[in-house]
Amino acid sequence: MANMGLQLIGFFLGLLGWFGTVITTIIPHWRRKAHVGANIITAIEVMEGLWMQCIWQSTGIYQCQVHRSQLALSDTLRAMRAMMVISCLLSALGAGVSVVGMKCTVCLGDSSAKGHMAVLGGICFILGGISCLIPVSCLISGRQWQLKCALDNGDTLPRLLCNTRGHHGNPN
């Protein structure tokens, strides 16, 4: 089993990845498209996220509208939403299970199940990272729009979540 310091490092990396995944899921900057009309006054920028679409106009007006119907969304967007929600839930589960299995907690005493819980928490973090990486990779492969902030976060955070597994250690 890994020592307490490595477990804490892995746990905090996992928490950082989880928070970043939640933020990446929420922000409306997954896709960006800019349109400039005949003059600069008519410039608009359309930002589409998993949960809402925002329009920024060069006059300073910023409007957001939540996607109203799940059925009106494309299959790809619905799948990306589902994978990101699954990623957030798996990462939260990994955080909860990891706390129970870490050496610095008194949950489960000194039983052998404590090491197995730590490994199970690491596996949950890995699965959360992979399920975050899939929608981001799908969006990167279709580069019709300008990719922005969500992909910067979404490409890095799964690596944080997957790296936590090595710090939780071996139960033996």
Secondary structure by P-SEA (a helix, b strand, c coil): cccaaaaaaaaaaaaaaaaaaaaaacccccbbbbbbccccccbbbbbbcccbbbbbccccbbbbbcccccccccaaaaaaaaaaaaaaaaaaaaaaaaaacccccccccccaaaaaaaaaaaaaaaaaaaaaaaaaaaaaaaccccccaaaaaaacaaaaaaaccccccccc
